[in-house]
Amino acid sequence: MMKVLPTMLMTMAISSAQQGWYPHEGGLLKYRVQIRFGEEPDTMPEGWKFGRVSAVATDSAGRVYVFHRGQKADPVVVFDAQGKYLRSWGKGMFGSPHALRIDKQDHVWVTDAGDHQVMEFTNEGQLLRTWGTKGKPGTDAQTFNRPTDIAFAPSGDYYVSDGYGNSRVVKFSREGRYLLDWGKHGTGPGEFNTPHSIAVDSHGTVYVSDRENNRIQIFDANGKFLSQWTHLGATQNIFITPRDEMWIITHRNNIENLTYDTLAGRIMHIEIPTGKILGAMESPGHWLHVTPAGEIFIGSLTGNVFRWYPGWLEHGLGAQEGLRPGN
């Protein structure tokens, strides 16, 4: 019988190790998940269910707003913090729901990537203001071409990533007046290939997910390029808490993102001054929102809202786990 040399055994062990699970960058984020928030238990009107969930956010009272693309429920569906249906609106208003953000007044802002508009609602669903011309794409001060996201500056000004048809960021005053825009299609500094998400920190610094270029670009309040991060993959969505804690949902690269249709992604916690990854965990997802209590809501194109909450298990529960439905 052939003897296996020690060096060969060592080589085989190294090879096996390299085929194992890759460590979580920055360490594992220890959360548990509620897989079907808003649908288990299902308190929506009979026959309603989510289509592709494009975005999710919470207001100051903990109410959860879901923006989705299905035909069996209103596009904006509101739940209490436990997932009980409260109200909904928007039937027939949108071409393709995309972003949903909530400002300090608890007003609900959305982008419609199908009809080229940005809208502001009260949290009861009353339409307050609209930017862009319905069904008319453009690249001037009055129009968008498939806008993707909204971000609010500390000053009250706000930004729109005008991102699928155009390759720019547009800045508006707190009163809604066009101020400036920057960007064009390309790969250089200040150029974009699908600016898909945008966020602003407490200092007014602007972070733009340049998704198809596999980077996040960083600008001052008026669009001056400051730096870029190229180590985070094809970022789908950026969220910055009031305490300047950055969270992202991302994929290894733009090809993986598009091929998997937002499956196989990762949630990452990012240190803003350096871009260092502080922790990561797997999750599908198109949109991410973090609550003041530290819960993470994910809007997934699988037709789900995931609620991640602290509660890591230290050991398996087996037949006694008591999950309904069972895992």
C-alpha positions in Angstrom: 0.0 0.0 0.0 1.4 3.4 -1.0 2.6 5.6 1.9 1.2 9.2 2.0 4.0 11.6 2.7 3.5 14.3 5.5 4.0 17.1 3.0 1.3 15.6 0.8 -1.1 15.4 3.8 -0.4 19.0 4.6 -1.1 20.0 1.0 -4.4 18.1 1.0 -5.4 19.8 4.3 -4.7 23.3 2.9 -6.5 22.5 -0.3 -9.6 21.3 1.7 -9.5 24.4 3.9 -9.5 26.6 0.8 -12.6 25.0 -0.4 -14.5 25.7 2.8 -16.8 28.7 3.7 -15.0 32.0 3.3 -14.9 34.1 6.6 -17.3 37.0 7.0 -15.4 40.2 6.3 -15.0 42.1 9.6 -16.5 39.2 11.5 -20.0 37.7 11.5 -23.0 40.0 12.3 -25.0 38.0 14.8 -28.6 38.5 13.9 -31.7 36.3 13.5 -34.3 36.8 10.8 -38.0 37.0 10.3 -38.3 35.8 6.7 -41.8 37.0 5.8 -42.4 40.2 7.7 -46.0 41.5 7.0 -47.1 38.1 5.6 -46.7 35.7 8.5 -49.1 36.2 10.1 -50.9 37.7 7.2 -53.1 40.6 8.1 -53.4 42.2 4.7 -56.7 42.3 2.9 -57.8 39.0 1.5 -56.0 38.0 -1.7 -53.2 40.5 -1.2 -49.5 39.6 -1.4 -46.2 41.4 -2.3 -44.8 41.4 -5.7 -41.1 42.2 -6.1 -40.3 44.4 -3.0 -38.2 47.3 -4.2 -37.8 49.3 -0.9 -38.7 49.3 2.8 -38.3 52.0 5.5 -39.7 52.8 9.0 -40.9 56.1 10.4 -40.4 57.7 13.8 -43.3 55.6 15.3 -41.8 52.3 14.1 -44.4 51.9 11.3 -43.0 49.9 8.3 -43.6 51.1 4.7 -43.2 48.5 1.9 -42.9 49.6 -1.7 -43.4 46.8 -4.2 -44.2 46.0 -7.8 -47.0 43.4 -7.5 -50.6 43.6 -8.9 -52.3 42.0 -5.9 -51.8 44.8 -3.4 -51.4 48.6 -3.4 -47.8 49.6 -4.2 -47.3 51.2 -0.7 -48.3 49.0 2.2 -47.9 50.2 5.8 -47.6 47.9 8.9 -47.1 48.4 12.6 -43.8 47.3 14.1 -45.2 43.8 14.7 -46.2 43.3 11.1 -49.9 44.1 11.4 -51.4 45.8 8.3 -52.5 49.4 8.8 -53.2 51.0 5.5 -52.0 51.3 1.9 -52.1 53.5 -1.2 -50.8 54.2 -4.7 -52.9 51.9 -7.0 -52.3 53.0 -10.6 -49.9 55.8 -9.6 -46.5 54.3 -10.5 -44.9 52.8 -13.6 -42.1 50.9 -11.7 -41.7 51.4 -7.9 -38.1 51.8 -6.9 -36.9 53.9 -3.9 -38.7 54.7 -0.7 -37.2 57.0 2.0 -38.8 58.7 5.0 -37.7 62.2 6.1 -37.6 63.8 9.6 -41.2 65.0 9.2 -42.3 61.3 8.5 -43.1 62.3 4.9 -42.7 59.4 2.5 -40.6 60.0 -0.6 -40.5 57.6 -3.6 -38.9 57.3 -7.0 -40.7 55.9 -9.9 -38.2 54.4 -12.3 -40.9 53.6 -14.9 -42.6 57.0 -15.1 -39.5 59.2 -14.4 -40.8 60.9 -11.3 -40.0 61.6 -7.6 -43.0 62.1 -5.2 -43.5 63.2 -1.6 -46.4 62.0 0.4 -47.7 62.4 4.0 -47.5 59.2 6.0 -51.2 58.8 5.4 -50.7 58.7 1.6 -51.7 62.3 0.6 -49.5 63.4 -2.4 -47.8 66.7 -1.5 -45.3 67.3 -4.3 -44.1 65.8 -7.6 -40.9 66.3 -9.6 -40.5 65.2 -13.2 -43.0 64.8 -16.0 -45.0 61.5 -15.9 -43.8 59.3 -18.8 -41.4 61.9 -20.2 -37.7 61.1 -19.7 -35.2 64.0 -19.8 -31.9 65.4 -18.5 -32.7 68.9 -17.6 -33.8 70.7 -14.4 -37.4 69.6 -14.7 -37.0 65.9 -15.7 -35.5 62.6 -14.8 -34.7 59.4 -16.7 -35.6 56.5 -14.4 -34.5 57.9 -11.0 -33.3 55.4 -8.4 -33.0 57.0 -4.9 -33.3 60.0 -2.6 -31.1 61.3 0.2 -31.6 64.1 2.7 -28.8 66.5 3.7 -28.6 68.0 7.3 -29.4 71.4 5.7 -32.8 70.1 4.5 -31.6 70.0 0.9 -31.9 66.6 -0.9 -30.4 64.6 -3.7 -31.8 62.3 -6.3 -29.7 59.7 -8.0 -31.0 59.8 -11.6 -29.6 56.5 -12.4 -31.0 54.0 -14.8 -31.5 56.2 -17.9 -29.3 59.1 -16.8 -25.9 58.9 -15.0 -26.1 61.9 -12.7 -26.9 63.2 -9.2 -29.4 66.1 -8.9 -29.4 68.4 -5.9 -32.5 70.3 -4.8 -33.1 72.9 -2.0 -35.3 72.1 1.0 -38.1 74.1 -0.8 -37.8 71.8 -3.8 -35.9 74.1 -6.1 -33.3 72.7 -8.6 -29.8 73.7 -7.5 -27.3 71.7 -9.6 -26.4 68.3 -11.0 -23.2 66.4 -11.8 -22.1 63.2 -13.5 -22.1 61.6 -16.9 -21.8 58.0 -18.2 -18.3 56.6 -17.7 -15.8 55.1 -15.4 -13.7 58.1 -14.3 -14.1 60.1 -11.0 -17.5 61.8 -10.9 -18.8 59.6 -13.8 -21.3 56.8 -13.3 -22.7 53.6 -14.7 -26.0 53.2 -12.8 -25.9 55.4 -9.7 -28.3 53.1 -7.9 -28.3 54.4 -4.3 -27.4 57.6 -2.5 -26.9 58.6 1.2 -25.6 61.6 3.1 -23.8 61.7 6.5 -24.2 64.2 9.3 -21.4 66.3 7.8 -23.1 66.6 4.4 -20.8 64.2 2.6 -22.5 62.4 -0.2 -22.0 58.7 -0.9 -23.2 57.3 -4.3 -23.4 53.6 -5.2 -22.0 53.5 -8.7 -23.2 49.9 -9.0 -22.2 48.8 -12.5 -18.7 50.2 -11.8 -18.4 48.2 -8.6 -17.7 51.1 -6.4 -19.0 53.8 -4.0 -18.0 57.3 -4.9 -17.8 60.0 -2.3 -18.4 63.7 -2.9 -18.8 67.0 -1.0 -22.2 68.7 -0.8 -21.8 70.3 -4.2 -20.6 67.3 -6.1 -16.8 67.7 -5.8 -15.2 64.3 -6.0 -13.4 63.3 -2.8 -12.6 59.6 -3.0 -13.9 56.2 -3.9 -14.2 52.7 -2.4 -13.7 49.8 -4.8 -13.5 47.0 -2.3 -17.2 46.6 -1.5 -18.5 45.2 -4.8 -21.7 46.2 -6.6 -23.6 48.0 -3.8 -27.4 47.8 -4.2 -28.3 50.2 -1.3 -26.7 52.5 1.2 -28.2 53.5 4.6 -26.6 55.9 7.1 -28.0 56.2 10.6 -28.3 59.6 12.4 -25.1 58.4 14.3 -23.2 58.1 11.1 -23.3 54.3 11.0 -23.2 53.1 7.5 -24.9 49.9 6.3 -25.0 48.5 2.8 -26.5 45.5 0.9 -24.0 44.5 -1.7 -22.8 41.7 -4.1 -19.4 40.6 -5.0 -19.6 42.3 -8.4 -22.1 43.7 -10.9 -22.2 40.4 -12.9 -23.1 38.4 -9.8 -25.7 40.9 -8.8 -27.5 40.8 -12.2 -27.1 37.1 -12.8 -28.5 36.2 -9.3 -31.1 38.9 -9.5 -30.1 40.2 -6.0 -29.9 36.7 -4.4 -26.6 35.7 -2.7 -25.9 39.2 -1.4 -24.3 40.4 1.8 -25.3 43.0 4.5 -22.2 44.9 5.6 -21.5 47.4 8.4 -19.0 50.0 7.2 -16.8 52.4 9.1 -17.4 55.7 7.4 -14.0 57.4 7.9 -12.1 54.5 6.4 -14.5 52.3 4.5 -13.4 49.4 6.7 -15.8 46.5 6.8 -16.9 46.0 10.5 -19.0 42.9 10.0 -21.0 41.0 7.3 -23.7 38.4 6.9 -25.5 36.8 4.0 -28.9 38.1 2.8 -30.7 38.6 -0.5 -31.8 42.1 -1.0 -32.4 45.2 -3.1 -33.0 47.7 -0.3 -31.9 48.2 3.3 -33.1 50.2 6.3 -31.8 50.2 9.9 -34.1 51.3 12.7 -33.0 53.2 15.9 -33.4 49.9 17.8 -30.8 48.3 15.5 -33.2 46.1 13.5 -32.4 45.7 9.8 -35.2 45.6 7.3 -34.4 44.3 3.8 -36.7 44.7 0.7 -36.0 41.7 -1.6 -37.0 41.2 -5.2 -37.9 37.7 -4.1 -41.2 39.2 -2.9 -40.1 39.3 0.8 -39.4 41.8 3.5 -36.8 40.4 5.9 -36.6 41.7 9.4 -33.1 41.0 11.0 -32.9 41.4 14.7 -30.3 40.7 17.4 -30.8 37.2 18.7 -28.0 34.9 17.6 -28.4 31.3 18.7 -25.5 29.7 20.6 -26.6 26.1 19.9 -29.1 24.2 17.8 -32.6 23.8 19.1 -33.5 20.6 17.1 -37.1 19.4 17.4 -37.7 21.9 20.3 -37.1 25.0 18.2 -40.9 25.7 18.0 -40.7 27.9 14.9 -44.0 28.3 13.1 -43.7 27.4 10.3 -40.8 25.1 11.1 -37.3 25.7 9.8 
